[in-house]
Amino acid sequence: MKDYIEERAINIATYIIDYNATVRQTAKEFGISKSTVHKDVTDRLMEINPNLAKEARKVLDVNKSERHIRGGLATREKYIHLHQLQV
């Protein structure tokens, strides 16, 4: 594996852990795709630093379990904002 890919995988995992970030937020921050973030954290990082990979995976699993709640809150905010504009 190329050095820059290993370094990116470590940086991505550290960012996810430090900021409790989602895959989407991380991809936007690093300017890469969501699938690259996922592959770096789940596959590549396991070979480089398994402990870091497990910590990042914990954060991603929590985010995944909460995503339906976040989506509902975002929709709610959207309609509250639209209602306020109409009044």
DOTISE-25629 format. One line per field, with one value per atom (N, C-alpha, C): residue number from 0; residue in three letters; atom name; x, y, z. Coordinates in nm, 2 decimals. Each point is the difference from the previous one (the first is absolute). Layout:
# DOTISE-25629
nr [NUM:...] $
rest [Ala:...] $
atom [CA:...] $
u [X:...] $
v [Y:...] $
w [Z:...] $
***
This chain:
# DOTISE-25629
nr [0:0:0:1:1:1:2:2:2:3:3:3:4:4:4:5:5:5:6:6:6:7:7:7:8:8:8:9:9:9:10:10:10:11:11:11:12:12:12:13:13:13:14:14:14:15:15:15:16:16:16:17:17:17:18:18:18:19:19:19:20:20:20:21:21:21:22:22:22:23:23:23:24:24:24:25:25:25:26:26:26:27:27:27:28:28:28:29:29:29:30:30:30:31:31:31:32:32:32:33:33:33:34:34:34:35:35:35:36:36:36:37:37:37:38:38:38:39:39:39:40:40:40:41:41:41:42:42:42:43:43:43:44:44:44:45:45:45:46:46:46:47:47:47:48:48:48:49:49:49:50:50:50:51:51:51:52:52:52:53:53:53:54:54:54:55:55:55:56:56:56:57:57:57:58:58:58:59:59:59:60:60:60:61:61:61:62:62:62:63:63:63:64:64:64:65:65:65:66:66:66:67:67:67:68:68:68:69:69:69:70:70:70:71:71:71:72:72:72:73:73:73:74:74:74:75:75:75:76:76:76:77:77:77:78:78:78:79:79:79:80:80:80:81:81:81:82:82:82:83:83:83:84:84:84:85:85:85:86:86:86] $
rest [Met:Met:Met:Lys:Lys:Lys:Asp:Asp:Asp:Tyr:Tyr:Tyr:Ile:Ile:Ile:Glu:Glu:Glu:Glu:Glu:Glu:Arg:Arg:Arg:Ala:Ala:Ala:Ile:Ile:Ile:Asn:Asn:Asn:Ile:Ile:Ile:Ala:Ala:Ala:Thr:Thr:Thr:Tyr:Tyr:Tyr:Ile:Ile:Ile:Ile:Ile:Ile:Asp:Asp:Asp:Tyr:Tyr:Tyr:Asn:Asn:Asn:Ala:Ala:Ala:Thr:Thr:Thr:Val:Val:Val:Arg:Arg:Arg:Gln:Gln:Gln:Thr:Thr:Thr:Ala:Ala:Ala:Lys:Lys:Lys:Glu:Glu:Glu:Phe:Phe:Phe:Gly:Gly:Gly:Ile:Ile:Ile:Ser:Ser:Ser:Lys:Lys:Lys:Ser:Ser:Ser:Thr:Thr:Thr:Val:Val:Val:His:His:His:Lys:Lys:Lys:Asp:Asp:Asp:Val:Val:Val:Thr:Thr:Thr:Asp:Asp:Asp:Arg:Arg:Arg:Leu:Leu:Leu:Met:Met:Met:Glu:Glu:Glu:Ile:Ile:Ile:Asn:Asn:Asn:Pro:Pro:Pro:Asn:Asn:Asn:Leu:Leu:Leu:Ala:Ala:Ala:Lys:Lys:Lys:Glu:Glu:Glu:Ala:Ala:Ala:Arg:Arg:Arg:Lys:Lys:Lys:Val:Val:Val:Leu:Leu:Leu:Asp:Asp:Asp:Val:Val:Val:Asn:Asn:Asn:Lys:Lys:Lys:Ser:Ser:Ser:Glu:Glu:Glu:Arg:Arg:Arg:His:His:His:Ile:Ile:Ile:Arg:Arg:Arg:Gly:Gly:Gly:Gly:Gly:Gly:Leu:Leu:Leu:Ala:Ala:Ala:Thr:Thr:Thr:Arg:Arg:Arg:Glu:Glu:Glu:Lys:Lys:Lys:Tyr:Tyr:Tyr:Ile:Ile:Ile:His:His:His:Leu:Leu:Leu:His:His:His:Gln:Gln:Gln:Leu:Leu:Leu:Gln:Gln:Gln:Val:Val:Val] $
atom [N:CA:C:N:CA:C:N:CA:C:N:CA:C:N:CA:C:N:CA:C:N:CA:C:N:CA:C:N:CA:C:N:CA:C:N:CA:C:N:CA:C:N:CA:C:N:CA:C:N:CA:C:N:CA:C:N:CA:C:N:CA:C:N:CA:C:N:CA:C:N:CA:C:N:CA:C:N:CA:C:N:CA:C:N:CA:C:N:CA:C:N:CA:C:N:CA:C:N:CA:C:N:CA:C:N:CA:C:N:CA:C:N:CA:C:N:CA:C:N:CA:C:N:CA:C:N:CA:C:N:CA:C:N:CA:C:N:CA:C:N:CA:C:N:CA:C:N:CA:C:N:CA:C:N:CA:C:N:CA:C:N:CA:C:N:CA:C:N:CA:C:N:CA:C:N:CA:C:N:CA:C:N:CA:C:N:CA:C:N:CA:C:N:CA:C:N:CA:C:N:CA:C:N:CA:C:N:CA:C:N:CA:C:N:CA:C:N:CA:C:N:CA:C:N:CA:C:N:CA:C:N:CA:C:N:CA:C:N:CA:C:N:CA:C:N:CA:C:N:CA:C:N:CA:C:N:CA:C:N:CA:C:N:CA:C:N:CA:C:N:CA:C:N:CA:C:N:CA:C:N:CA:C:N:CA:C:N:CA:C:N:CA:C:N:CA:C:N:CA:C:N:CA:C] $
u [0.08:-0.08:0.09:-0.04:0.08:-0.01:0.11:0.01:-0.11:-0.03:-0.10:-0.14:-0.03:-0.13:0.00:0.11:0.01:-0.02:0.07:-0.01:-0.14:-0.06:-0.14:-0.10:0.02:-0.09:0.01:0.12:0.03:-0.06:0.02:-0.06:-0.15:-0.06:-0.15:-0.05:0.06:-0.05:0.02:0.11:0.02:-0.11:-0.03:-0.10:-0.14:-0.03:-0.13:-0.01:0.10:0.00:0.00:0.08:0.01:-0.13:-0.06:-0.11:-0.14:0.01:-0.12:-0.07:0.08:-0.05:-0.07:-0.09:-0.06:0.09:-0.03:0.07:-0.01:-0.13:-0.02:0.08:0.00:0.08:0.15:0.05:0.14:0.03:-0.08:0.03:0.01:-0.09:0.00:0.12:0.04:0.12:0.13:0.01:0.12:-0.01:-0.11:-0.02:0.01:-0.06:0.00:-0.14:-0.02:-0.13:-0.03:-0.13:-0.05:0.05:0.01:0.04:0.15:0.08:0.14:0.02:-0.08:0.01:-0.03:-0.11:-0.04:0.11:0.05:0.10:0.13:0.04:0.12:-0.02:-0.12:-0.02:-0.02:-0.08:-0.04:0.11:0.06:0.09:0.15:0.04:0.14:0.05:-0.07:0.05:0.02:-0.08:0.01:0.14:0.06:0.14:0.10:-0.03:0.10:0.00:-0.12:-0.02:-0.14:0.00:-0.13:-0.08:0.08:-0.06:-0.07:0.07:-0.06:-0.12:0.00:-0.11:-0.12:0.02:-0.11:-0.07:0.09:-0.06:-0.08:0.05:-0.07:-0.13:0.01:-0.12:-0.11:0.04:-0.10:-0.08:0.07:-0.06:-0.10:0.05:-0.08:-0.12:0.01:-0.11:-0.11:0.04:-0.09:-0.07:0.08:-0.06:-0.10:0.03:-0.09:-0.13:0.01:-0.12:-0.09:0.06:-0.08:-0.04:0.03:-0.02:-0.15:-0.08:-0.15:-0.05:0.05:-0.04:0.05:0.12:0.05:-0.08:-0.03:-0.08:-0.13:-0.07:-0.13:0.01:0.11:0.01:0.03:0.08:0.03:-0.13:-0.09:-0.12:-0.09:-0.01:-0.08:0.05:0.13:0.05:-0.03:0.00:-0.03:-0.14:-0.10:-0.14:-0.03:0.07:-0.02:0.05:0.12:0.05:-0.10:-0.05:-0.09:-0.13:-0.05:-0.12:0.03:0.12:0.03:0.00:0.05:0.00:-0.13:-0.10:-0.13:-0.09:0.04:-0.08:0.04] $
v [-0.12:0.12:0.12:0.10:0.13:0.07:0.07:0.08:0.10:0.07:0.11:-0.06:-0.12:-0.06:-0.04:-0.06:-0.03:0.12:0.11:0.12:0.06:-0.01:0.05:-0.08:-0.13:-0.09:0.04:0.02:0.04:0.13:0.10:0.13:0.00:-0.08:-0.01:-0.06:-0.11:-0.06:0.10:0.07:0.09:0.11:0.05:0.10:-0.05:-0.12:-0.06:-0.01:-0.04:-0.02:0.13:0.10:0.13:0.08:0.00:0.08:-0.07:-0.13:-0.09:0.02:0.00:0.04:-0.12:0.03:-0.10:-0.02:-0.10:-0.03:0.12:0.05:0.11:0.12:0.04:0.11:-0.02:-0.12:-0.03:0.01:-0.05:0.00:0.15:0.08:0.14:0.07:-0.03:0.07:-0.04:-0.13:-0.04:0.01:0.03:0.01:-0.13:-0.10:-0.14:-0.05:-0.12:-0.05:-0.08:-0.02:-0.07:-0.14:-0.06:-0.14:-0.01:0.10:0.00:0.01:0.09:0.01:-0.14:-0.06:-0.13:-0.10:-0.01:-0.10:0.02:0.13:0.03:-0.05:0.03:-0.03:-0.15:-0.06:-0.14:-0.10:0.02:-0.09:0.03:0.11:0.04:0.02:0.07:0.03:-0.12:-0.10:-0.13:-0.06:0.02:-0.05:0.09:0.13:0.10:0.01:0.02:0.03:-0.06:-0.12:-0.06:0.07:0.04:0.07:0.13:0.08:0.12:-0.03:-0.10:-0.04:-0.04:-0.07:-0.04:0.12:0.10:0.12:0.08:0.02:0.07:-0.07:-0.13:-0.09:0.02:0.02:0.02:0.13:0.10:0.13:-0.01:-0.07:-0.02:-0.08:-0.10:-0.08:0.07:0.09:0.08:0.10:0.06:0.09:-0.07:-0.12:-0.08:-0.03:-0.03:-0.04:0.13:0.12:0.12:0.07:-0.05:0.08:0.02:-0.10:0.02:0.12:0.01:0.11:0.14:0.00:0.13:0.04:-0.10:0.03:0.06:-0.06:0.05:0.14:0.03:0.13:0.10:-0.04:0.10:0.03:-0.10:0.02:0.09:-0.02:0.08:0.15:0.02:0.14:0.06:-0.07:0.05:0.05:-0.08:0.05:0.11:0.00:0.11:0.13:-0.01:0.12:0.05:-0.10:0.04:0.06:-0.05:0.05:0.15:0.02:0.14:0.10:-0.05:0.09:0.04:-0.09:0.02:0.09:0.01:0.08:0.14] $
w [0.00:0.00:0.00:-0.07:-0.01:0.13:0.03:0.12:0.02:-0.11:0.02:0.03:-0.05:0.03:0.15:0.05:0.14:0.09:-0.04:0.08:-0.01:-0.11:-0.02:0.09:0.00:0.08:0.15:0.05:0.14:0.03:-0.09:0.02:0.00:-0.09:-0.01:0.13:0.05:0.12:0.12:0.01:0.11:-0.01:-0.11:-0.02:0.04:-0.04:0.04:0.15:0.07:0.14:0.07:-0.04:0.07:-0.01:-0.12:-0.02:0.00:0.02:0.00:-0.13:-0.11:-0.13:-0.07:-0.09:-0.09:-0.12:-0.07:-0.13:-0.09:-0.01:-0.09:0.04:0.12:0.05:-0.03:0.03:-0.02:-0.15:-0.08:-0.15:-0.04:0.04:-0.04:0.06:0.12:0.06:-0.08:-0.04:-0.07:-0.15:-0.05:-0.15:-0.07:0.06:-0.06:0.01:-0.07:0.00:0.13:0.03:0.12:-0.01:-0.12:-0.01:0.03:-0.03:0.03:0.16:0.06:0.15:0.06:-0.05:0.06:-0.02:-0.12:-0.03:0.08:0.01:0.08:0.15:0.05:0.15:0.02:-0.08:0.02:-0.05:-0.11:-0.06:0.02:-0.05:0.00:0.14:0.08:0.13:0.09:-0.02:0.07:-0.01:-0.12:-0.02:0.06:0.01:0.04:0.16:0.05:0.14:0.05:0.03:0.04:0.12:0.09:0.12:-0.04:-0.09:-0.05:-0.08:-0.08:-0.09:0.09:0.11:0.08:0.07:0.04:0.06:-0.10:-0.12:-0.10:-0.04:0.00:-0.04:0.10:0.13:0.11:-0.03:-0.03:-0.03:-0.12:-0.11:-0.12:0.03:0.08:0.03:0.08:0.09:0.08:-0.10:-0.09:-0.10:-0.09:-0.04:-0.08:0.07:0.13:0.07:0.03:-0.01:0.03:-0.13:-0.11:-0.13:-0.03:0.04:-0.02:0.08:0.12:0.09:-0.06:-0.04:-0.06:-0.13:-0.08:-0.12:0.04:0.10:0.04:0.06:0.08:0.05:-0.11:-0.10:-0.11:-0.08:-0.02:-0.07:0.09:0.13:0.09:-0.01:0.01:-0.01:-0.13:-0.11:-0.13:0.00:0.05:-0.01:0.10:0.12:0.09:-0.07:-0.06:-0.07:-0.11:-0.08:-0.11:0.06:0.11:0.06:0.05:0.06:0.04:-0.11:-0.12:-0.11:-0.05:0.01:-0.05:0.09:0.13:0.10:-0.01] $
***
